[in-house]
Amino acid sequence: MKAVILAAGKGTRMKQLTNELPKPMLRVQGRPILEHIVQGVVDAGVREIFIVTGFRADVIEQHFGDGAKWNARIRFGRQEVQNGTGKAPEVAQHFVDSSPFLLTYGDILVKPETYSQMLRRFNEADFSGVITVTRGEDVTHGGLNFFDEHFCLKRLIEKPSREQLDQLRHDGWLKPGDPVWYNAGIYIFRPSVFEFTARLEKSPRGEYELTDAVIAMLAARHRIAGLEIQGWVDVRDPEVLAKLERGED
C-alpha cells in the first residue's frame, strides 16, 4: 500500500493566510496540517508517500525533504495546471505503479486510527476501492453517497441541489431518520482508477471531478466499500482553523 496526498491548491478561502503558504502548510496545534496527515499515514504502516504540489510547492518540498524524519520515503510531483481533483492523482500514476494506494486531500484532518481502519476495510474482500463518509454535513457542498446492505457504494451524487434532494426523498432514496452520507474525501483505490480518470470530461464547473471517475467505476461494476469515519474535519476556512486551534474540534 502506498499513499498519495493532494496538496496543490492555494486555498483561496483562507484569504491572507495563504498569501505565502499553501493551505496544507497552515499550522494546527503547532504542526502543519500536512504533517498531521503524513504522521497518521505512516503510523498506519504506509511509508511510501507521494505529495502532489502546486502553489508554493517549494515550501512543502523543503519541509518534508525525503521523509526520513517521519520514517517515510516521500516523493513529490507538481500539478502544473489546477484543473480539478480528477486529474491531480494522475501526477502520481508512475509512483503508484501496480500498488493500491490511499488517497487524501491535504486539508482534511481525521483521527489517526482512521487510516488503519481504511486498510482493514479494503482487505475484507476483493474491493476496487474504499470511500469514506461522515454524517451531519451539508451534502449540497459535497458528495452524497448511497450504500447497499453490505455498505458498498451503490450511488454517488456530487453536490446535489435542493431540488434533487426533494426528488430523492420522493423516490425513496432518502428516508426520514436514515443517515445522510457525506463524502469525506479520503479513499483507497487500485491503479485501475486511472482508466477512469483518463476518460474524464470537464464538469459544469469547468473541472475534472474525481467523483465522476468513481461514478464511472460503479457503472463498470467495480465494487467500492464504504466506511464511516469519526472526527473528520475539512479545514475549509479561517473559522474552522481557529476552532481547531482552540481545541473545539
N, C-alpha and C positions, 0 to 999 in steps of 0.2 A: 504494500500500500504506500502510495506517495501522497503529497498534499500540494494543492495549488491555491494560492491566496491572491485575490483580485484587489489590487491597491493602486490602480492607475488614475483614479479621479481626483479632482481638486477638492470637491466638497463645497460647492458654492453657498449652500445653506448655512455654512459655518461663518460666512461673512469674512471679517478681517482676520479671524483666527487662522484661516488658510491662505493668507496672502503669501506667506513664505514657507509654510509647512503643508505637505499633503495631509489630508484628513486622517488617514490611518496612523499618522505620527503624532496626533494630539494626545496629550497625556491624561490618563485616568489612574488615580491613586499612585501617581509618581512614575508611571511607566507608559510608553506609547501603547495605544490600542492594539497596534500590530504585534507588539511584543507579548501582550497577554495571549493573543491568538497563537503565535508561534510556540509559546511555552505550553499551552494546552494541547496542541497537536503533538508536540514532542513527548509530553507526559503520557499520551495515549499510545506511544510506541512508533509513531510515524516520524522518521528523521530525514527523509528525502523531501525537501520543500522547494517549491518554485514560487517566487513572488512576481506577479505581473505589475510593473510600474508604469508610470506615465508622468504626470505633473510632479516636478521636483524629485525625479527618480533618484538623483544623487543623494538626497537626504536619507532615503530608505536603504540604498545600497551601502552607504558609508556606515550607517548604524549597525547593520546586521553582518556585513562582511561575508565571510564564508560560512557563518553559522556555528563555528566551533564553540563560541561562548555558550551556546544553548544546546550543545551536544547534538548538533544537527549539521546537515550539509545543505546549504542554501544556494540556490542559483536564481538569476534574475533574467527577465526579458521585458522589453518595453513595448507597450501598445501605442504605436505612433499615432494612430487615428482613434479618437474616442467615439466609437460608433456602436456601442451597446454591449450588454452583458453576453450576448450570444456569440460574439467574435472574440472577446477577451480571453477565454480559456484556450483558444487556438494558438496563442503565443507560446503556450506550454506543451504543445502537442508532441514535439520531439522529445522533450523531457519525460513526458508520461510514457511514451513508447507503448508497451503492451500491458502496463500495470493499471489496475484500478486506482482511482485517486479520490481523495477528499477535496471538495471544492468549497471555498467560503469567501465571502466578501470581507474586505479588510476593515470594515467599520461595524461589524456585528460581534457583540460580546455575549458569551454564554458561560454557564458553569463549566469548569474544566472537564468534568466527567462526561460531558455531552459527547465529546469526540470518541471516547471508548464505547459509549452506548451505541453510537452510529456504526462502529466497526462490528460490534456484536450483532446488530440487526442485519447488516449486509451479509454476514456469514451464516445467517439462519437458513438460507435457501439460495438457489441459483438466480439471484436478482441481477438486473442490469443497472440498478442504482438504488439509492435511498434518498428520499426527500423529507426534510424536517419541517414540522409545523408547530404552531403555537396557537393558543386561544386568546380571545379578548382584544384583537387588533381590528382596525377598520380595513376590511378587505377591499374597499374601493381604492386603497392606496397600494395594494399588492396582489398576490395570487390567492385565489380561493380554491381549495382542494377538496375533493370528494374521494372517499375510500370504500373498498368493499369489506366483506366480513372478516377478511384476513388482514385488514389495514394496509392493503396495497392500493396504489393510486388508481382511481377509476376515471377521474375527470379533473381538469385544471382550467380555470378561467382567470386570465390576467386582468386585474383592476376592473372588476365588473361595475357597471353603472347601477344607480339606484333602480332604474327600470329593469335591468337584467336580474337584480336580486328579487324584485317583485315577481318576475316571471318564474324564477327558480322556486320561489315559495309556492306559486300557483301550480307548478308542475310536480311538486313533491320532493324536489331535491333538497330544499331547506325546510326542515320541520321544526316546529316550536319545541324548545328545550334541548335540541341536539347541538353539539359543539359546532362552531363555525371555524374551520381550519385555515389559518393564515400561513402562507408560505414563509418559512423562517430564513430562507436564503443560504442554507448550508446543505450540501449534497455529497453523496458518493456516486461516482459514475465509473463504468467500464469505458475503455477507449472508444467503443462503438458510438458513444455520444457524438464524436467528431464527424461521423457520417451524416448526422442530422444538423449540426451547426454549419456544415459546409453548404447545405441546401437552403439555409435561411434566406428569407426575403425581409426587407425592412417593414417594420410595423407602422401603424398610422403616426406614431411619434417620430418616425424617421430613423429608428434604430433597429439593430438586430437584437432580438429578445431571447434570452436563454430559455425562458418558459415556453416559447414557440418550439424549440428543439425538444423539450420534454413532452409537449403535446404530440409532436410527430412520432416520438418514440412509443407513446401509448398507442397511437394509430397503427404502428407496425408491430403491435403485440409484445413489446418489451414489458417486462414485469418490474415495477418500481415500488419498493417497500416504503411505507410511511413510518415516521417516528415522531411522537410528540415529545417536545423538549421543554424544560423549565428554565426560568431565569434568563430568558432571551432579551437582549437589548439592542435595538438598532440605534446607533449613536448618530442620529439624523440631523441634529441641530444644536445650537449652544445651550438651549434649555435642558436637553437630555444630558449633555456633557456636565452641566452644573449640578444636576441631580446626582449623577454618578460620583462626582467629587464630594458631595455632601453625604454619600453613602445611602441614598434613598432608593436605589435600585439594586 
